[in-house]
Amino acid sequence: MSKPIFGDLSAEMPDGTVLTAPNDLLLAWKIAEHSYGSTWATMRRTDQYIEVADALESLRAAYDEHEEN
């Protein structure tokens, strides 16, 4: 598992929205929340955590790949 990533992080969503955060966990949360839109608020907390974990895993994998190149 990768280590936490800190800094001025950002992600551009398919709709053009740019999300920013000071760490990868917060950015992953914002990505998951944005992806589900208004449905997010009605989701079970457990399902939200699963979506955030998936987003976090993707972010860290992309970061690791970028660092290797």
N, C-alpha and C positions, 0 to 999 in steps of 0.2 A: 504494500500500500504506500502510496506517495505521502509525502509530508504536506502540511498545510502551506498554502501560498498566500503571502501577504503583499500588499502594494496597491497601486491604483489599477484595479482590474476592470475590464469591461467585456461585454458580449453584445454583438448585434443580432437581434432576433430577425426571423424571416420577414416580419412586417416592417422592418426598418428601425424599430425601437432599439435604442442603445441603453443597456443596463450597466450600472457601475456599482462597485463595492470595494471596500478596503481589504477583503479577504475572500477566499474561494468558497467558504461555507455560505456566507451571506449572498454572494453572487449566485450560487447554485439555488438557494432559496428563491431569489428574485426570478431566476430563469423558470423554475418550476411553477411559481405563482403566475407569472406572465403567460406561460404556455396554456394554463387552464382557465385564465380569465375569471369571469364571475363564478364559474363552477368551483373554483378553489375554496371559497369560503364555505361551501356546503360539503366539502369532502371530509371524510373521517381523518383525524389527525394522523393515524397510522398510515393511511394512504399518502398523505402529504409527505410524511417522512420518507416513505419509499421513493417517491418522485424526486425529492431533494437528494437522497443518496445516489440515485441514478445520475442526476445532473452533476453532482459532485465528482462521481467517478469519471464521467466524461470530461469534465474540466481538467481534472488532474492528469488523465491520460493524454489529452491534447497538450497540456503544459509540458509533460515529460517528453513527448515526441518532439516538441519545439526545442527543448533544451538539448536534446541529443543531436539535433541538426545544427 
